[in-house]
Amino acid sequence: MPPFRIIIVGGGIAGFAAAIALRGPNRQITVLEQSSLNKEIGALISFQPNASRIIQSIWGLDLHDARPLVDEGFRIYNTDGLLVNTIPLLSKTHYEGDRLCFHRRDIHDVLKKAATSDACPKRGDPVQVRVASKVISCDPLRGVVVLASGEEVEGDLIVGADGM
């Protein structure tokens, strides 16, 4: 039986998260990234407790290399600078995960490494990443994306994960 071909348009945090979630036996996943470096830019990103639980417990990823910070809550001050309220966010007991904050580049690198690693054979083949592959059109009925080079890439499922 030929593999189920999945094309993911976008090699950022969402693209690699989708690739990890969709990895499995007899699946061929290709991530198309328009940049030639496939590096994340930006600053802080936070994962809510349900997301951090999925990444750690279900996907089995070690987030230590992404250097997470646990967001313990909010402090609300009035215009005079006096503390008027605190809202704790330590909810691990309820959601089985913490609200974690990362630098975008750090979490991107961890997700990319997990998606492209062959260390998880029962989760299927490693994801293939194609850089400098800008998608200019998509025909979901035919399962085809067209790259700026004119090349057509075919798949059984196309996932758009190219940010805003």
N, C-alpha and C positions, 0 to 999 in steps of 0.2 A: 504494500500500500504506500503511495507517495506521501510525503510529509504534508501536514497542514501548514500552509505558508502564511505568515503574519508579517505585515509591514507596519512599522511604527514610524510615523512622521514626527520627528523631533527627538533629539538626543539630550534633553535636559532632565530635570528631576522627575517630571511626570512621565516622560518617555521611558526612562529606565525602570521606574516603579511599575509601569504597565508591562514592560518586558519581563521583569521578575515574576509578576503575578501570572502572566500567561505562559511562562516556561513549562514545558511538560514533555513527556515522551511523544515522539513522532511529530514534533513541531519544529518548524524552521522559522526563526524570528530574525528579521532584519530591521535595524534602526537606521533611518535616513536622517542625517544631520547636515544642515546647510553650511555650517561653519567648517573651516578646515582644521580647527584645533579641538573641537568638542570639549570646551572648558566652560564651566558655569561662572557667571559674573553676578554681582549683587552682594547683598549683605545678609541680614538675618532671615531665617525662615523658621517657623515653629510647627511642630507636629502635635496635634491634639492626642489625648490619651489613647483613643481607639486606633489611630494610625501608628503610634509607637508600639502598641501591643502587637499589631499585625506584623510590623517589620521585625520585631524581636522574637515573638513567640511562634507565629505561624510561618514566616519566611526563614526564621532562624539566623538572622543577620546580627553580627556583633557590631554595635554602633560605637564602640570605644574609639576607633580610628577617626570617627566624625566629630569627636570631642563635644558631646552634647552638654548643655546646661539644663538643669531642671528648673522650670519656671514655677516658683513657689507661690506666686500670687501678685495681686495688685495693691498698691497703696494710693489712696486718694487724698489729696491735700486741697485745702481751700486757698483762696487768693492771698491770704496772709502767710501761707507756707505751713499752716498747722495741719497735722494728720487728722482727718475726720473719719476715715473708714479704711479697713483692710478687707480684701477678698482673697481668702486662701484658695489655691488651686491644686494642692496636693490631694489627688483623687485616685491614687493607685489602687486603693482598696475597692473603689466602686467600678472603675473602668479597667483595672488590671494593667495599667500603664501610666506613665507620667506625661505631662505636657513638656516636650523637649524642644529646646532651641538650638539651632545649628548655624554655622556660617554656610551659605549656600554651596560654596566650592567643596567644603568637607563632606557634606552629605551626598553631593553629586558624585564625588570620587568613590565613596563607599558603594552607592547603588550601581554605578558603572562597573566597578570591579566584580560585584556579585552577579550582575547580568551576564558579563562576558567570561566569567570563570567556568572552568570545566570541573571544579571541585564538587559540584552537586550533580552527579550523573543521573540520579533518580528524578531530578527536576528537568531532565531533557538536555539537549545540546546547548552549548553556549550561544549567546546572542551575537550576531554579526553586526558590526557598526560600520556604516559607510559615511565618511565625512565628505565635505564639499559636494553634497548631493541635495541641492535645492529643489524642492518639489514645486512645480509651477501649475500643475493641474492634477485632478483626481477624478476618475470615473468609477464610482463605487459599484455600479451595476456590472461592469466588466472586471472589476478588481484590479485596476491598473492606475498607477501614478506615473506621471511624466516628469522627468527631471529637466533642469535648465539645459543640460547637455543634449536633450532630445531623446535620451534613453527612456524606455518604458520598463517599469518594474511591476511584475504581476504578483498578486497574492490572493489568498482566499478570504482574508480579513485585513482591513485597513483601519488603523487607529490613528486619529489625529491627536497629537500631544505636543503641539508646537507653541505652547505658551499663548500669550495674549497677542 
